[in-house]
Amino acid sequence: MPGIDLSPLRVQFPALAIKDAGRTAVFFDGPGGTQVPQRVIDAMSHYLAHTNANHGGAFRTSRESDVVLLGAHQGMADLLNADAANEIVFGPNMTTLTFALSRAIGRELAEGDEVLITRLDHDANRAPWLALAERGIVVNEVEFDPTDCTLRLDDLAAKLNARTRVIAVGYASNAVGTINPIARIAEMAHSVGAWLWVDAVHYAPHGPIDVQALGCDFLVCSPYKFFGPHSGVVWGKYELLERLRAYKVRPAGNLPPDKFETGTQSHETQAGVLAAIDYLTELGEEFGAPFTPQFPGFSGRRLALKQALAAIQAYEQPLFEHFVAGLLAIPGLSFYGIRAFDRFDRRTPTAAFRLTGRSPQQVAEHLARRGVYVWAGNFYALAVTERLELEESGGVVRAGLAHYNTYEEVDYCLACLREIA
Ligand SMILES: Cc1ncc(COP(=O)(O)O)c(C=O)c1O
């Protein structure tokens, strides 16, 4: 795998050629947003130049625009292995969609009903549910184990009861990379008749998502984290989306997804999302096919997308192992999250660490001067840095790998860290 030639893939991403500090910039900032291939930029420009219109019109550009929008919904349904395109709701970002849908779900709940959230989650999957407490909903929080940052399923089981109506949990932590056992949590939720809301924003660029195999009820992600433009997407089981009462204007459609796609959407963005899905489809056919498992029952674009994300996982895991081995050898480095190589299938390639005697921000600034782009702080996973008692002192440094990162970049980043360790 170290020998794999990424240049045919990297050349498709114009930003990956940016020069900084005398070399090509190293983008380890993916958990905050990935770079986009040229075809995404082209699709957005093409939309604006040739098919820019509001939807549902009788004239040519509106009809052509509607084809793009339907294509984007179908593309997302294929990426997530959803039943149908009308289970896909587009919006400006995950946070806005979660506030909107959680309020609609809140209309189904009675005073004294309970919602479970976790301390491992981004605040966008906490604050919208905490807000339901204003209406008499009881919101309980599941703890994580601070030694390896894994979710405590025993605590989840202890806090689950007949009044639990919703569990809101992340597929993977954007701060420390832990992947949660979603299928198991879905079983736990359904054992008491609760719905499972999954935040897959951080997980999405790192592995295949199959909402049917997971058994969840809703799943939300953000295309700008998987090589598309800034936007958010919710998948929900059709009967649930149909049942919920949306906050909407009267003339807007009453069926999903229209009733949740409030106002005019960013159509050019949906054109870009479809192009990102096309990028992944081709990746699955080329980069993915030779070394990924087969997926019985899948064919066409759904198979290619699964192969692409499985290939990404297969490439990223040893790359991350190499990175973590180098990090752990740096004197004075504290590492947060799962560090056992044999458990790397339970985490994403997102490293959270600190260096003794330097604030995370100082480390990020040093790396920035060397052309290595990482984030420092809490990344809105505030409950995580609070629980680890790191919030007051600046959180952690987060270096997140993506499939377009190379072994050379990892070694260079490690060398830059050793300079100040
Ligand atoms: C795990 C996770 N959830 C939610 C969000 C919020 O996503 P958005 O920016 O689309 O609102 C992020 C963004 O960083 C994230 O990483």
The ligand as an SDF file (V2000), in Angstrom:
LIG
                    3D

 16 16  0  0  0  0  0  0  0  0999 V2000
  -19.2360   15.0090   13.8110 C   0  0  0  0  0  0  0  0  0  0  0  0
  -19.7890   16.3160   13.3200 C   0  0  0  0  0  0  0  0  0  0  0  0
  -21.0900   16.5710   13.4790 N   0  0  0  0  0  0  0  0  0  0  0  0
  -21.6470   17.7050   13.0630 C   0  0  0  0  0  0  0  0  0  0  0  0
  -20.8950   18.6960   12.4740 C   0  0  0  0  0  0  0  0  0  0  0  0
  -21.5750   19.9440   12.0110 C   0  0  0  0  0  0  0  0  0  0  0  0
  -21.7140   19.8570   10.6230 O   0  0  0  0  0  0  0  0  0  0  0  0
  -22.1760   21.1120    9.7650 P   0  0  0  0  0  0  0  0  0  0  0  0
  -20.9790   21.9910    9.6230 O   0  0  0  0  0  0  0  0  0  0  0  0
  -22.5950   20.5030    8.4440 O   0  0  0  0  0  0  0  0  0  0  0  0
  -23.2850   21.7680   10.4700 O   0  0  0  0  0  0  0  0  0  0  0  0
  -19.5260   18.4940   12.2990 C   0  0  0  0  0  0  0  0  0  0  0  0
  -18.6850   19.5500   11.7250 C   0  0  0  0  0  0  0  0  0  0  0  0
  -17.5180   19.6390   11.9920 O   0  0  0  0  0  0  0  0  0  0  0  0
  -18.9560   17.2630   12.7210 C   0  0  0  0  0  0  0  0  0  0  0  0
  -17.6590   17.0100   12.5560 O   0  0  0  0  0  0  0  0  0  0  0  0
  1  2  1  0
  2  3  1  0
  2 15  2  0
  3  4  2  0
  4  5  1  0
  5  6  1  0
  5 12  2  0
  6  7  1  0
  7  8  1  0
  8  9  2  0
  8 10  1  0
  8 11  1  0
 12 13  1  0
 12 15  1  0
 13 14  2  0
 15 16  1  0
M  END
$$$$
